[in-house]
Amino acid sequence: MDMFNKLKSTLSSSVSNTITNTVYNTGTMISGVLPGNPVTRDFEVTSHIASAGPGLMWKVYSGVKKSTRQPASIFVFERTMLDRFDKQEKDIIWDLMKRGVSQLTRLRHPQILTVQHPLEESRDCLAFATEPVFASLANTLGQHENLPSPVPVELRSFKMFDVEIKYGLLQISEGLGFLHGSAKMLHRNISPESVVINEQGAWKICGFEYCIPNTGPPGQAPSWLFPEYDHSQPPESYPHLDYTAPEYALFGSVTPAADMFSYGMLAYAIYNKKALFQNNRNWGVFKRNAGELKSIPPLRLQEIPADLKDYMKLLLNTTPDLRPSPDQLQQLPYFDDFGVKTLTNLDSQFQWDNLQKSQFYKGLPTILPKLPPRVALHRVFPCLAKEFVNHDMVPFVLPSALQIAEQASKDDFIKHVLPSLKPVMKIMEPIQILLVFMQRMDLLLEKTPPEDVKTDVLPMVYRALESNVSQIQELCLSIIPNFAGLLDRQSLKSALLPKIRLVCTSTTLLSVRVNSLICIGKLLEHMDKWQVIDDVLPWLPQIPSKEPAVIMAIVGIFKLAFSNSKLGLTKEVMANKVLPFLIPLSIENGLTVQQFNSITTIIREMFSRVESEHRTKLEQLNSIQDSQKSTLKVGLSDSLTLPPGQLVAAPTSQEVSSMDSMFDGLGLGNYVNQDKSKLVNKMIGDNNNQSQNNNQSNIPKSASTHSLSLQEKQRILAEQESAQNRAASKSPTPSKPLNLADSLINKSISMNQISSNPTPWTNTTKSPQTPSWNNGSSSSSGLSGMSPMLPQASLNSSGPAFGNFSQPASFTSLNSQPAAKPDLSSFDSLLSGPAQPRQPMNAMQGPGSIRPIQPMMPSSSNQFNRPANPSQSKPLSFNEINDFLS
């Protein structure tokens, strides 16, 4: 027990420590990330996933909003990042970071990063929350500064597809068009550090730390102040020089074309993994490289796609006016791609009506195979999921959504697709939704976890069974066996099987009825033997049609149940239920010869099995009966070896009770060790053998056949000598014919020997002290003084108190005709007592008929305490009766 207590305490402490450490580590991470920052009141931080902003100094964490549990990203700028700067430089960079977030918060556009929670400042950090972000473009190009160690697997294995690059560049151009046209702002730092990719794969502009606002008066052309380069400030206070337009160093003026140069250098870096020149934030190197841009060697552009190469030269030209505007970029043949157009249409679908959307979604399944699976999953599917709230559009959207789900891995399906499909599974109208799900049910069963199949997919299947559309019902019946293994037997019995039976019996279509029977036949392997016998087979005769197709489907179920080793129909079921049902089906007129042969074949197979099994059972029963008969014959043969008139063999020495020896020497030998077989013979009335062998009755058989003790031998010898002396002293009495009185006396004596507590007998004359039996009452108080074993003659007597009991034939004959009373005066000399007038023995007879001898019944409990009446006759002893009869 101590060992178990020790194990319990060890396990409890281990679990407690694990939970404590987990909570402590999580709390330490959150407090380390946002020590005292107000953002922690609304958001929970989970893990460090990316970095972004100038010099990748902003750490990006994944998180969720506490109130809505919606995913989000938290950008954190820690003050420790400025430890390498002096105090003045720290303040400059700190204010620069705050300015960029404030400007980002004020801008709203699909291609601008969306801020969910404004900037919060604490003593140690700056923080704000945005839409969920995957990483910055710089991280995907291999720049891993300020990232967790090790770098997340998703980021290390990330590979950008061509359609993603094209559509991403198109999105950035749209964002620049918004900044230049609507916001009248110059970004000034379009670079991989200032572009982030959200979880859906969309490219968003951020990093507005170096933006230049419009300084022109309202209603006039916008103008922007040229920022002079101050060498006294840290390099981080200026944009990334590798992506900065050359006019900042050459011409001393700035226009929106400067952002287009940065855009062209961004496109170059995407295909070459680095910018055209590496300036290392050195202004002198930047000015020197700006002069070399006038002639770019063709070899440096060999990685650029052919349809973009010529436009790349325009974007990187040192003359600002030759650079294309954002609107002109969007018209390039480079963006004339089916994937780009598809993604563009998906982003602009909120502007379409249902007719335009339906036409687009009808052609989408032909385009999806050409898109990379990641693009389809993270870029296309979220746009489709937005249409699930519009029930009229779901039948057009759902096929494409399930096609994307088929291309996704199981983990991606569970994480990104299944949560959006669950609400759609509950939609009943329009009916095409169920039809699409039934057609792709194999996909759902393959990728949906078993617990979600039970909670979401199965209820949809049940609703499909209840539909009035036959096509949906048939599809549903065809796919049910595929997931029957996921159901427990109770669900199969109480939920699924009753619905299938209802469809089969209530439908008016032959195809639905046959498919229902085929479905049940396929479900048999998922049932147990008694479920088939109790729930399936008794229902088959209730099917309200006897078309050949229905009959063969029913026969197929019986054949499956008959041939399946797990089910194994019993011969009783086949003989009593199956065969009486199948034989009438075999004579239907609509059957073909082949169908008839199939039915008769299964009937013959069942009958053969019934015949063989029942024959085997009968042979076993007959062998058991023969064995019992032989055993009985052996017992009878043993009983034939007994002496004549003996029905029971004498007990062996092992059968003699060990307690009998305790009564030796007490004069109870006649009761303890008497021969049981002799008592049984006396019970059946073998009086003739008694009178002949009476002298030997006192010697137990066990004593004569087994060794006797010395005391028993002495006692037997003394009894024999006493008997001989008494016989010699008396003259032999001439034998007389045995009359009825003698027979009754002998029977009474025999019964007194059997009784364990013999009671004295008296005559039938009534006395005040003897209770009367003729008072018409049979209460227990009147029988309390009776001996436990009454004489048989007394029990068979007829009196008013006991009713008319059946009597032996001799008694009936005696009662019906009077007979002469026998002379019993010879018994008078046997009575002992003082010389008083004795009642002759003839007086014991009743008037006109023989009355049975009755035991003396005490009238009250104190009668046993009275002194013996000398006037009453003394009962004869056993030895005296033996002497008399000898």
Buried (B, 14 or more C-beta within 10 A) or exposed (E): EEEEEEEEEEEEEEEEEEEEEEEEEEEEBBEEBBEEBEBBEBBBBBEBBBBBBBBBBBBBBBBBBEEEEEBBBBBBBBEEBBEEBEEEBBEBBBEBBBBBBBBBBEBEBEBBBBBBBEBBBBEBBBBBBBBBBBBBBBBBBEBBEBBBEEEBEEBEEBEBBEBBBBBBBBBBBBBBBBBBBEBBBBBBBBBBBBBBBBBBBBBBBBBBBBBBEBEEEEEEEBBBEEBEBEEEBBBBBBBBBBBBBBBBBEBEEBBBBBBBBBBBBBBBBBBBEEBBBEBEBEBEBBBEBBEEBEEBEEEBBEEBEEBBBEBBBBBBBBEBEEBBBBEBBBEBEBBEBEBBEBBBBBBEBEEEEEEEBBEBBEEBEEBBEEBBBBBBBBBBBBBBBBBBEEBEBBBBBBBBBBBBBBBBEEEBBBEBBBEBBBEBBEBEEEBBBBBBBBBBBEBBBEBBEEEBBBEBBBEBBBBBBEBEBBBBBBBBBBBBBEBBEBBEEEBBBEEBBEBBBEBBBEBEEEBBBBBBBBBBBBBBEBBEBEBBBEBBBEBBEEBEBBBBBBBBBBBBBBBBBBEBEEBEBEBEBBBEBBBEBBEEBBEBEEBEEEBBEBBEEBBEBBBEBBEEBEEEEEEEEEEEEEEEEEEEEEEEEEEEEEEEBBEBBBBEEEEBEEEBEEEBEEEEBEBBBBBBBBEEBBEEEBBEBBEEEBBEBBBBBBBEEEEBEEEBEEBBEEBEEEBEEBEEEEEEEEEEEEEEBBEBBBBBBBBBBEBEEBBEBBBEEEEEEBBEBEEEEEEEEBEEBBBEBBBBBBEBBEEEEEEEEEBEEEBEEBEEEEEEEBEBEEBEEBBEEEEEEEEEBBEBBEEEEBBBBBBBBBBEEEEEEEEEEEEEBEBBEBEEBBBEBB
